[in-house]
Amino acid sequence: RRPPRSTLMRSSAASDVYKRQALKGHAGQSTRTVPTLTSAALMNFNRVDQMLQKMLRHHEHEQAVMQAECASVQKTLEHKHARVQGLEKVLERWRTKQNYEK
């Protein structure tokens, strides 16, 4: 049975019934049904795609922020390391001077 010609949308319920009937084999045997993409399913795919893209942009932004924070912490550590090395040299000179005065 065909859907009425007045049906304009391919994803209408009548069209879906027609597509399912077309997939049935002879003598009422049903073959494997192929899922049909309705407009509602396509809208859901579109929403999921938009949500995943938004999540990806958020993740990329978070990653950029974390990389900037890492670079800042690394510069701070390098500065403190240089300061410690300078203090170690001062301490070594002081110890050398103490040993010389003994």
Residue, then its C-alpha position, 0 to 999 in steps of 0.5 A: r500500500r502506498p501513502p497518499r499523494s497528499t503527503l508532502m514530507r518523506s518522514s511522515a508516519a505514513s511514509d515510515v509505514y510504507k518504508r517498513q512494508a517495502l522492507k518485508g519479504h514475500a509471504g509475510q516474511s520480514t527481512r532485516t529492517v534498515p533504520t530510516l532517518t526521520s527528520a526528528a532523528l536528524m534534528n537529534f543528530n544535529r543537537v548531539d553534534q552541536m553539543l559535542q562541538k561545544m564540549l570540544r571548544h570548551h576542552e580546547h579552551e581549558q587546555a589552553v588555559m592550563q598550558a598558560e598556567c604551566a608556562s607561568v609556573q615553569k617560569t616561576l620555578e626557573h626564577k626560584h631555581a636561579r635564586v637558590q643557585g645564587l644563594e648556594k654560591v653565597l653560602e659556599r663563599w661564606r663557608t670558604k671564608q670561615n674555613y680560611e679564617k680558622 
